[in-house]
Amino acid sequence: MKTLLLSIIALFIFTGCSVKYDHVMLSEDSRVKLTKEDIQTKQKIETLAQMIQSLSPKINKIEAYNIAQNSIYYSMHLANSYDLVKPPSFQNFLVNQNLRQRGLCHQWATDILDYLKKDKYETIGIYKVISNEGDYFTEHHAISITARGEPYDKGIVLDAWRNSGDLYFAYVTEDKEYKWHYRKRVQ
């Protein structure tokens, strides 16, 4: 058993990679900014903003863009502040062994949620969602963005843990990896 455990640890040590987003900074007003935005990040923000807008004609276009940009930028910032490594399961191992302070999926979801709540979105609802609740190895947390007043499953899941700070997003019902359930309405 010890040999197996040591083998698994060695595998993670030699396959884990540090994650660093170079152009991310926190401004004096505690807002995340990019010193240089690449075309891929720009396109990702546009795609997410369009998806958010597609949820309802009631969603304000500026709010959709802001929440898309804030979610993507802050995910990168958290990766840096967590001193993140890939794959996410290795980060979990390091946190659980007290070798890293943060980086578990529920911490990603909570930290992004707290950041997004700083802006009072009038047309967008925000929920905490969970998958496989109670299962130690597969429980997973994220957030869902909806049109204000709509249920969590009519929204878009935002999951920064899954791709190590590279924000994953998809319509809640189209997520192939997780089946999401309502956890808590936040905004």
Secondary structure, DSSP 8 states (H G I E B T S, - for coil): -HHHHHHHHHHHHHH-EE---TTEEE-TTS-EEESS--HHHHHHHHHHHHHHHHT-TTS-HHHHHHHHHHHHHHHHHHHHHTT-EESHHHHHHHHHTTSSS---HHHHHHHHHHHHTTS--SSEEEEEEEESTT-TTT-EEEEEEEETTS-GGGSEEEESTTTTTS-EEEEGGG-SS---EEEEE--
